[in-house]
């Protein structure tokens, strides 16, 4: 099986055109790199963009969506694998279990929930998968500051900051994925 990459991202495109551009570039790059996209199975926002670009470039796709979001996120049924779960928690678990690495693109509360869950699981030793935040247009700068503040205020060990990597563009992200794939 090919190297699988879980991508968390917004069900909206956001206000900065860079977010959509990076989502499209990432989907294409994953496919061209022979990597399978694992994502939330929506056909809206950045989710839809990354999936459509991966598919257009011939990439493999694995989507997971909870029953209650089928209409809202327009479940993309033409994926290689399309799984419907009962709950959000089950969705997140299935996505991580079927991925070798995790990427977080710009997104809202759901993307933050997904990031903090995989970060916490990593902190607890439940997985050792690489986690990348694609900092499109500086989107994650304030999150970087918040995580540094959490460590500075001694609510987390400094090692927390080693469990993820913030990258500024898709080429840097792909370099990190290639290194992780070979490790």
C-alpha positions in Angstrom: 0.0 0.0 0.0 1.2 3.5 -0.7 2.2 6.0 1.9 -1.0 7.6 3.2 -1.4 11.1 4.4 -4.3 12.4 6.5 -5.2 16.0 5.6 -7.3 18.0 8.0 -8.7 21.2 6.6 -11.6 23.6 6.4 -15.0 22.8 4.9 -14.9 26.4 3.7 -12.2 28.0 1.5 -11.5 30.9 3.8 -10.9 34.5 2.9 -7.3 34.3 1.6 -6.9 32.8 -2.0 -3.6 31.3 -0.9 -5.5 28.7 1.2 -7.2 27.3 -1.9 -4.1 27.5 -4.0 -2.1 25.6 -1.4 -4.9 23.0 -1.0 -4.9 22.4 -4.8 -1.1 22.3 -5.0 -1.0 19.9 -2.1 -3.5 17.5 -3.6 -1.6 17.4 -6.9 1.8 17.0 -5.1 0.5 14.1 -3.0 -0.8 12.3 -6.1 2.4 13.0 -8.1 4.4 11.7 -5.1 2.5 8.5 -5.1 0.8 9.2 -1.7 -2.8 8.4 -0.9 -5.0 11.2 0.4 -6.9 10.4 3.6 -9.4 13.1 4.4 -12.9 13.9 5.7 -14.7 12.9 2.4 -16.3 16.3 1.9 -16.6 18.0 -1.5 -16.8 21.6 -0.1 -14.2 24.1 0.9 -10.5 23.2 1.2 -11.5 19.5 1.6 -13.1 19.4 -1.8 -10.2 21.3 -3.4 -7.5 19.0 -2.1 -9.5 15.9 -3.0 -10.4 17.0 -6.6 -6.8 18.0 -7.3 -5.5 14.7 -6.0 -8.0 12.8 -8.1 -7.3 14.9 -11.2 -3.6 14.0 -10.8 -4.4 10.3 -10.5 -3.9 10.0 -6.8 -5.5 7.5 -4.5 -8.3 8.8 -2.1 -9.7 7.5 1.1 -12.6 9.5 2.6 -14.3 9.2 6.0 -17.5 11.1 6.9 -20.0 10.8 9.7 -23.6 10.2 8.7 -24.8 13.5 10.0 -22.4 15.5 7.7 -23.2 13.7 4.5 -25.4 16.6 3.2 -23.7 19.5 4.9 -20.2 18.6 3.6 -21.5 17.1 0.4 -20.1 13.6 0.8 -17.8 12.9 -2.2 -18.8 9.4 -3.2 -16.5 9.0 -6.2 -13.4 8.4 -4.0 -11.4 5.1 -4.1 -12.6 4.4 -0.6 -15.7 6.1 1.0 -16.5 5.3 4.6 -19.5 6.6 6.5 -19.2 6.5 10.3 -21.7 7.1 13.1 -19.8 9.7 15.0 -17.1 12.4 14.6 -14.9 10.6 17.0 -15.1 7.4 14.9 -14.3 9.5 11.8 -11.1 10.9 13.3 -10.0 7.5 14.6 -10.5 5.8 11.2 -8.6 8.7 9.4 -5.6 8.5 11.7 -5.5 4.7 11.7 -5.3 4.7 7.9 -2.6 7.3 7.6 1.2 7.4 8.0 1.4 11.2 8.4 -0.9 14.0 9.3 -1.2 17.5 7.7 -3.3 20.4 9.0 -4.2 23.1 6.5 -6.1 26.2 7.4 -9.5 25.5 8.9 -11.8 26.3 11.8 -12.8 24.7 15.1 -13.1 21.2 13.5 -9.6 21.4 12.1 -8.3 22.6 15.5 -10.1 19.8 17.3 -8.5 17.3 14.9 -5.0 18.8 15.4 -5.2 18.9 19.2 -6.5 15.3 19.3 -3.6 13.9 17.2 -1.2 16.2 19.1 -2.5 14.9 22.4 -2.3 11.3 21.2 1.3 11.9 20.1 2.1 13.4 23.5 0.6 10.3 25.3 2.6 8.0 23.0 -0.5 6.6 21.2 1.2 7.2 17.8 4.5 8.5 16.5 3.2 9.8 13.1 4.7 13.1 11.9 2.3 16.1 12.2 2.7 19.0 9.8 0.9 22.4 9.9 0.9 24.1 6.5 1.2 27.7 7.4 -0.4 29.2 4.3 0.0 33.0 4.4 0.9 32.8 8.1 -2.4 31.2 9.1 -0.9 29.2 12.0 1.3 31.9 13.4 -1.0 32.6 16.4 -1.4 28.9 17.1 2.4 28.7 17.2 2.4 31.5 19.7 -0.3 29.9 21.8 1.5 26.5 22.0 4.8 28.3 23.0 2.8 30.2 25.7 1.3 26.9 27.0 4.9 25.5 27.4 6.2 28.8 28.9 3.4 28.7 31.4 4.4 25.1 32.3 1.1 23.5 31.2 3.1 21.2 28.9 6.7 20.0 28.6 8.8 21.6 26.0 8.8 18.3 24.1 5.3 19.2 23.0 6.8 21.6 20.5 8.8 18.8 18.9 5.7 16.7 18.1 4.7 18.8 15.1 6.4 20.9 12.4 5.1 24.1 10.9 6.0 24.6 7.2 5.4 27.6 5.1 4.8 26.1 1.7 3.9 22.9 -0.1 7.5 22.1 -1.4 8.8 22.3 2.3 5.8 20.1 3.3 6.5 17.5 0.6 10.2 17.4 1.6 9.2 16.7 5.2 6.8 13.9 4.0 9.5 12.3 1.8 11.9 12.3 4.8 9.3 10.8 7.1 8.4 8.2 4.5 12.1 7.1 4.3 12.5 7.0 8.1 
